């Protein structure tokens, strides 16, 4: 090989053999490994020092205790007999206290403490055993399956609550609204055909009846007494195949206004898991009493633990109306079906924003007074409205039989109609306005 050290156009560099290059790489790898080990050692030392300072002792004392730990395990209220000789003396800072009082109990050779917390402890957070709640209510929860004759398949599956020993059951309207054949399955697996006594799409409540007796009826609580932070247990039939599934959490909020199918509902909020199939099942308090009927959950990416239940104090009067009359009496209705006309659609077509009428029932006064499909309702009485929920809220300030004016946009002109409100007797949801 020629030597370029004297060549005017090249800088000289020493030649290294393949074996020399490999040896040099190995030396670099060893140095990097030693450096990494030194860094980990320094991090470990820093961690030990930090823990020792946090625990109120010197780092050397903590390290000495750590090295003597062995396999000891700390258990609340108990100690290894071998450690009896080294137990702290009475009156010392680590003296064991009565576990029932919710105080600290010494355990293990680390000098650490475990805590037994009772329900009446002050300022303590604890996990409540809800097995008694589940055992009390589980036989009162049923599975509800709704089948469609059109394709002979289950159109929906949910849960229900037994209200009486002779077979009255409450569930959600949306669980049974789309099916012609309904089956109720008890907690022991026994299945019964069921029929609808009455349903109310406005509150999402339906009452079913099965031919059975001697059933275990649920105990009804008082949802007006529910407070944020109290225990909440849900039992239901998630996926339609997991009857008796229990989940637990707390009451996250009360009096939560949620827009559901163009209706603003006042609901209880919980972080207990509410899955598809839980609809119609009970939300229970810590005494095993029903405080709500699970109905809604938020199922969107980025959101967890947002479940809602209809307060039982709202449900019971609706149930009584449905059992006695088949519908909720006195509820006003214009006898029309409407949908929201969005701001974007209104701007695109040059129309006012309001309720776009899609159908009118000929048996109601609104049809006789000239309300027609294609009209856009922009005001109910003196209240301007831009959505079905706003229009229904304004309508509900009146009673069935009242004369109420509607401001309607039709073919470039505004007209005012005076309409006698009817009573909503068909509460399947066909006419929502």
Residue, then its C-alpha position, 0 to 999 in steps of 0.5 A: x500500500x502506498x504511503x500518502x504522508x508526503x503527497x501534497x494533495x492528501x492529509x495523512x491518516x494512520x491505517x487500522x486493521x479490521x481486528x484493531x477496529x473491532x477491538x476499539x469498538x469493544x472498548x467503547x462498548x465496555x466504557x458505555x456500559x460502565x457509564x450506564x451502570x454508574x448512572x443507575x447506581x447514582x440514581x439508586x443512591x439518590x432515591x434511597x436518600x430521598x425516601x429516607x428524608x421523606x420518612x423522617x430519618x437519616x438515609x443511613x438508618x433507612x438503608x439499614x432497615x431496608x437491608x434487614x427486611x427479609x420477607x416480612x409482610x405487614x398485616x393490619x392488626x397483626x405481627x409476626x410472633x418472631x418480631x414480638x421481642x422487638x415490638x415497640x413499648x407502650x406509649x411509644x410513637x409506634x404503639x399499636x392502637x385499636x384497629x376498630x378505632x380507625x387508627x394506625x397499627x404497627x406491622x413488619x420490620x420496616x417500621x411502616x404502618x398499615x391502617x384499618x379504616x372504619x366507616x365512622x373514621x374522620x377524614x378517611x377514604x375507604x372502599x366499601x364492601x358492597x356484597x350485601x347490597x348486591x345480594x339484597x337486590x340481585x334477585x330483583x333485577x331481570x334481563x329484557x330482550x326485545x325481538x323484531x318479527x321482521x328479521x327474527x332477531x333481537x333488536x335490543x337487550x337491556x335490564x329491568x327492575x321487579x316492582x311487585x311480586x306479581x310481575x310488574x317490571x320497570x325498564x327503559x322505553x328505548x329497550x322495548x320500543x323497537x320490538x314486537x316480542x319481549x322476553x324477561x329473564x329472571x336472575x335464576x335463568x327462568x324466562x317469561x314472555x312479557x307485554x307492555x302495560x304502557x310506555x313514555x318516550x318523553x321520560x324513557x320509561x316503560x312498564x312490563x308485565x309477566x305472568x309470575x308470582x312470588x317474585x322478589x320486588x326491589x326496595x325503593x329509596x328516596x332519590x331526593x336524599x342522594x348526595x354527591x360522593x355517596x356509594x352507587x351500585x349498578x346491576x344489569x345485563x350488559x351485552x344482553x348475556x351477562x345478567x347479574x353483573x354488578x359495578x360500583x362507584x359513587x354519585x358524581x352529581x345530582x340534578x344533572x340536565x342532559x339532552x336526550x333525544x331532544x328532551x332535557x332530562x334531570x338525571x343522577x350522574x355516576x362513575x359506576x360502569x354503565x354498559x350497553x345492556x344496563x339500560x333499565x336496571x337499578x342504580x342502588x344506594x349503600x342500603x340496597x335501595x333503588x335510587x334510579x333507573x340507569x338510562x344513559x352513558x357517554x360513549x366517546x373517545x376520551x370520556x370515561x365514567x359518565x353514566x346517568x340514571x333517572x331518579x326513582x322519585x321521577x320514575x314512580x309517578x310515571x309508573x303509576x300513570x302508565x299502570x293506571x292509564x297506559x300513558x301519562x295524563x295531562x301532558x300537552x302536545x301540538x300533535x306534530x313531529x319536528x326536527x331541528x333546522x341547523x344554523x348551517x342549513x338555515x344559512x344555506x337555504x336562506x331560512x330562519x332557524x327553528x323547528x322544521x315540521x315533518x308531519x302533523x296528526x290530523x286528529x289534533x287542532x294544529x292540523x285544523x288550524x293549518x299547521x303543515x309539513x314543511x312549516x318552520x316554527x320560530x316561536x311558541x307563544x312569546x318565546x323564540x325557539x330554534x330547536x325541538x328541545x326549546x320548543x317542547x320546553x316552551x310548550x310544557x309551560x302550558x297545559x292540555x286544553x290551553x290556547x297557544x300561538x305558534x309563529x310559523x315561517x312558510x314560503x317567505x312569510x311569517x304567519x301566526x296560528x292559534x292552536x288548542x293544545x291536545x293531550x299526548x295519549x300516544x307516547x311512543x314518540x311518533x309525534x314529539x311536538 
